[in-house]
Amino acid sequence: MGAADFTAYQTGTDAAQAFRDAVEQAQYEYGHRGGTGTIAEKDGYQVVSDTPQSMDEAEALAARIMSDHDHPLQDKWGPAGAIPVLTGERQVTVTIPFTAAGYRTTAEAAAAVLAQEGKLLPGEDVAYGITGVYETCPRTGRIRKGFLTVPLKGGPLEHRGWLFFGYASH
């Protein structure tokens, strides 16, 4: 059985929880059978930098480590590497209070509620991929109340995730 290199980004500031979440997501996507060539094959991780970096910097550091043929993280049976990542992206959950007029789209509803609640940080915009549960008006189809999970982009850079990388059985 060979080895494949992988990278996996996972949101969360706690490295241990982010690692568990990344492994669980890979197992969901690729199965539990082994030999997936993903982070699902890893039992642990090793933090290689205490300083959060942009995604580009983190990917470059991971590439440098993986090109060093004597680095212990190149062992497919060893731990994954972990680098804290700075990002201007985050996700928030909002409650849409009942409104008779309603909103035409989830993006319109999200933007209105975020503005009313003052939850947008400077420079942030609503991103693609809003999900939620909401009630629509049977006559107009407009959103009248509910809950939305809203991805946001363009905010200030903060440590909000981890880049995991390494080699795994394939």
C-alpha positions in Angstrom: 0.0 0.0 0.0 1.4 3.4 -1.0 1.0 6.9 0.5 -0.7 10.0 -0.7 -0.1 13.6 0.6 -3.1 15.5 1.9 -4.1 18.8 3.3 -7.3 19.5 5.2 -8.5 22.8 6.5 -10.8 22.7 9.6 -12.4 25.6 11.4 -12.0 26.0 15.1 -9.4 27.4 17.4 -8.9 24.3 19.5 -6.4 22.1 17.7 -7.6 18.8 19.3 -11.3 19.4 18.4 -10.4 20.7 14.9 -8.4 17.5 14.3 -11.3 15.3 15.5 -13.7 17.2 13.3 -11.4 16.9 10.2 -10.9 13.2 10.7 -14.7 12.7 11.2 -15.4 14.7 8.0 -12.8 12.7 6.0 -14.3 9.4 7.3 -17.8 10.6 6.3 -16.5 11.6 2.8 -14.2 8.7 2.1 -15.3 5.9 4.4 -13.9 4.1 7.4 -12.2 1.3 5.5 -8.7 2.6 5.6 -6.3 3.4 2.8 -8.1 6.6 1.9 -5.0 8.8 1.6 -6.7 11.4 3.8 -6.5 12.7 7.3 -8.9 9.9 8.2 -5.8 7.6 8.5 -4.2 9.7 11.2 -4.4 9.0 14.9 -2.8 12.3 16.0 -1.2 15.6 15.0 1.8 17.7 15.8 1.6 21.5 15.8 4.5 22.8 13.7 4.0 26.5 14.3 2.5 28.4 17.3 2.1 31.5 15.2 -1.2 31.7 13.2 -0.5 32.4 9.5 -2.6 33.2 6.4 -3.7 30.2 4.4 -1.1 30.9 1.7 1.7 31.0 4.3 0.4 27.9 6.0 0.2 26.0 2.7 3.8 27.2 1.8 5.1 26.0 5.2 3.4 22.6 4.8 4.9 22.2 1.3 8.4 23.0 2.6 8.0 20.5 5.4 6.7 17.8 3.0 9.6 18.4 0.6 12.1 17.8 3.4 12.8 14.1 2.8 14.0 13.6 6.4 11.1 15.3 8.2 9.3 13.0 10.7 5.9 14.2 9.4 6.6 12.4 6.1 5.9 9.1 7.9 2.5 7.8 6.7 2.1 6.1 10.1 3.1 9.2 12.0 1.1 12.2 13.1 -0.4 14.9 10.8 1.2 18.4 10.8 -1.0 21.2 12.1 -0.7 24.9 11.5 -3.0 27.6 13.0 -4.6 29.6 10.2 -5.7 33.3 10.1 -8.8 34.0 8.1 -11.3 36.7 7.5 -14.0 34.1 7.1 -16.4 33.0 9.8 -19.9 31.6 10.3 -22.7 32.9 12.4 -26.2 31.7 13.2 -29.0 34.3 13.1 -32.7 34.2 14.1 -35.1 35.9 11.7 -37.8 37.4 13.7 -41.3 37.3 12.2 -41.9 39.9 9.6 -45.1 40.1 7.6 -43.4 41.7 4.6 -40.7 38.9 4.5 -37.5 38.7 2.6 -37.0 37.7 -1.1 -33.8 35.6 -0.5 -31.8 34.1 2.4 -29.0 36.5 1.6 -31.4 39.5 1.9 -32.7 38.1 5.2 -29.2 37.4 6.6 -27.9 40.8 5.6 -30.9 42.6 7.2 -30.7 40.6 10.5 -26.9 40.9 10.8 -27.2 44.7 10.2 -30.0 45.0 12.8 -28.1 43.0 15.4 -24.7 44.7 14.7 -23.0 41.3 14.0 -21.1 42.3 10.9 -17.5 43.2 11.5 -15.8 45.9 9.4 -15.3 44.8 5.8 -17.5 41.6 6.2 -20.0 40.5 3.6 -22.4 37.6 3.4 -20.8 34.7 1.4 -22.3 31.9 -0.7 -23.6 28.9 1.1 -26.3 30.1 3.5 -28.3 27.2 5.1 -31.2 27.2 7.5 -34.7 26.4 8.4 -37.3 29.1 7.8 -41.0 29.7 7.1 -42.1 31.3 3.9 -45.4 33.1 3.1 -47.6 30.7 1.1 -48.8 33.5 -1.1 -45.6 35.4 -1.9 -42.9 32.8 -1.1 -41.0 35.4 0.9 -39.1 34.4 4.0 -41.0 35.4 7.2 -39.1 33.9 10.1 -36.6 31.2 11.0 -32.9 30.4 11.5 -30.0 30.8 9.2 -26.3 29.7 9.3 -24.5 32.5 7.4 -20.9 32.3 6.1 -19.2 35.6 6.2 -16.1 36.7 4.3 -13.8 39.8 4.2 -13.5 40.4 7.9 -10.4 41.0 10.0 -7.9 38.2 10.0 -8.2 36.1 13.1 -7.1 32.6 14.1 -10.2 30.6 13.2 -8.9 27.3 11.9 -6.2 24.8 11.3 -4.4 23.4 8.3 -3.6 19.7 8.7 -1.2 18.0 6.3 0.9 15.0 5.8 1.1 11.6 4.1 -1.5 8.9 4.6 -1.9 5.3 3.5 -3.5 5.0 0.1 
